[in-house]
Amino acid sequence: MLIEIWSDIMCPFCYIGKHQFDKALNALPFKEDIEVQYKSYQLNPEYTHVEGDSTYGFLSRSKGISMEQAKDMTNHVVQMGKQAGVDINFDTNIPANTFKSHELIHFAASKGKAKEMKERLFEAHFTEGLNIEKQEVLVQLATEVGLLAEEAKEALQTDRYATAVRQDLHEAIQIGIRGVPFFLFDRKYAVSGAQGVEAFTEVLEKSFQEWKDNKPEITNN
């Protein structure tokens, strides 16, 4: 059964939601029958990082609030992250345009490493404070999940996967996605936001059972 997940690397709720979803899926006996596809989404496609810019500064400008208010806004997200088992550090977090990171995930998917690449990018962005807009950072992260540096560099420099990213973005508009994370189960059920493990477990079990009932020749071998 196919599950498609639209998310953005600079979205903390996407990081949290991924971990909640992974916990739910990994605890289920049919996890090997699930195919997960990571789809691209950009919350701030026009943004380009300027040296010295911070997440607090970005939030302050975009929402018209003070830096202190921006810091207060993020405290709840940090606590949500801790409860989900992820470390989010907004003090060192660097806002970045994520188009290239989405290209890298598509490249990684062609090598069977999409999940590992997605997780590594989230960790680099939210925990380690790396600038994922920089090509050298992306190439290094690719090698850390077992991809070849030269192949990753070539994929990024040639924009080979740019069309795939744009297709994801266009599909999100067609479906009517207005926020991420957005999880689509077998093109039948949708879940949005960083839901809890129980919520993901419920929809996983329901959608899988219906999928299985319609494909007995595949699931009853």
Residue, then its C-alpha position, 0 to 999 in steps of 0.5 A: m500500500l502506498i503512503e505519500i507524505w508532503s513535507d518541507i525540511m524547514c517545517p518543524f511539525c514535519y519533523i515531529g510528524k515524521h517521527q510520530f508516523d514512523k513510530a506508528l508504522n514500525a509497531l505494526p505487523f504489516k509495515e513491510d507491505i507499506e511503501v512510503q513516498y516523500k513528496s516535496y513542499q515549500l512553505n517559503p519558496e521565495y526565501t533565500h538565506v542571507e548570512g547572519d539571518s536566524t529563525y527568530g529574525f525570519l519569524s519576526r519579519s514574516k509575522g510582524i512580531s518582536m524577536e522575543q515574541a518569536k522566541d516565545m512562539t518556538n518554545h511550544v514546538v521545542q517541547m513537542g519535539k522532545q515528546a516525539g523524540v526529536d531535538i529542535n534547537f531554534d537558537t542555532n537553526i538556520p532558515a534556508n530555501t529548501f528546493k535543493s534539499h528536495e532535489l537531493i531527496h529525489f536523488a536519494a529515492s532513486k538509490g533507495k535512500a529517501k527515508e534516510m536522506k529525509e531524516r538526515l536533512f531534518e537532523a542537520h537543519f533542526t539539531e545541528g544548525l547546518n545551512i542546507e541551502k549550501q551545496e557542499v553541506l547537502v553533498q556531505l549529508a548525502t555521503e553520510v547516508g551512503l550515497l556517492a559524493e560525485e553522484a550527489k553533486e552532479a544531480l544537484q548541479t544539473d538540476r536533474y530532479a528539479t522537474a520532479v520537485r516541481q511536479d510534487l509542488h504542482e500536485a499539492i496545489q491540485i490536491g488542495i494541500r495548504g499546509v504540511p505535513f500532509f499524509l495521503f493513505d492509498r489515495k483514500y484517506a488524508v491526515s494533516g499535521a503532526q498527529g500523535v502515534e495513536a491517530f496514525t496507527e488508527v488510519l494505518e490499520k483502517s486503510f491497510q485493511e481496506w487495501k488488503d481486502n481489495k488485493p487478496e492475491i497480493t497480501n495472502n501469499 
